[in-house]
Amino acid sequence: MTDHVATITYDRPEVRNAVDGKMRAELDAAWLRVRDDTDIWVAIVTGTDPAFCGGADLKNPAGATGSYPGTFWDLPTVHTFESGLELAKPVIAAVNGACVVYGLAAVLA
């Protein structure tokens, strides 16, 4: 965090920043920190080049939707930012390449 700005980066460039279980846990923890830390006023979400986010890692999908026992589309799935975790802080999507599925959901959120 710098100057009250948290930067969250999809960082698996070798798979176009596709989300697997490990990344999902890290993303969820980061978004909860953004939500709960009063020193964070705004967040930026971006991806390591060459993509923003390639969606779920289809070669290693276990845990990509988080720990919720249902599917991504079930309600309530507000445990991830992409599925409606409520934040009372602005989030800027610095889209720097391909942006599909989870990445697109994050941008739309």
Long-range contacts (C-beta under 8 A, 24 or more apart in sequence): 1-37, 1-39, 1-40, 4-39, 4-40, 4-41, 4-42, 5-40, 5-41, 5-42, 5-43, 5-44, 6-30, 6-33, 6-34, 6-37, 6-40, 6-42, 6-43, 6-44, 7-43, 7-44, 7-45, 7-46, 8-34, 8-43, 8-44, 8-45, 8-46, 9-45, 9-46, 9-47, 9-48, 10-45, 10-46, 10-47, 10-48, 10-51, 10-52, 10-53, 10-103, 11-47, 11-48, 12-48, 12-57, 13-47, 13-48, 13-49, 13-50, 13-51, 15-54, 15-57, 15-59, 16-50, 16-51, 16-53, 16-54, 16-97, 16-98, 17-47, 17-48, 17-51, 17-52, 17-53, 17-54, 17-103, 18-53, 18-54, 18-55, 18-56, 18-57, 18-58, 19-53, 19-55, 19-56, 19-57, 19-64, 19-102, 20-56, 20-57, 20-60, 20-61, 20-62, 20-63, 20-64, 21-60, 21-62, 21-63, 21-64, 22-63, 23-57, 23-64, 24-63, 24-64, 24-65, 24-66, 24-80, 25-63, 25-66, 25-67, 27-80, 27-81, 28-66, 28-79, 28-80, 28-81, 31-80, 31-81, 31-85, 31-87, 32-85, 34-87, 34-89, 34-91, 35-85, 35-86, 35-87, 35-88, 35-89, 40-89, 41-89, 42-89, 42-90, 42-91, 42-92, 43-87, 43-89, 43-90, 43-91, 43-92, 44-91, 44-92, 44-93, 44-94, 45-81, 45-91, 45-92, 45-93, 45-94, 45-106, 46-93, 46-94, 46-95, 46-96, 47-95, 47-96, 47-97, 47-103, 49-96, 49-97, 50-97, 50-98, 51-96, 51-97, 51-98, 51-99, 51-103, 52-93, 52-95, 52-96, 52-97, 52-98, 52-99, 52-103, 52-107, 53-98, 53-99, 53-100, 53-101, 53-102, 53-103, 53-104, 53-106, 54-98, 54-100, 54-101, 54-103, 55-100, 55-101, 55-102, 55-103, 56-101, 56-102, 64-102, 81-106, 81-109, 82-106, 82-109, 84-109
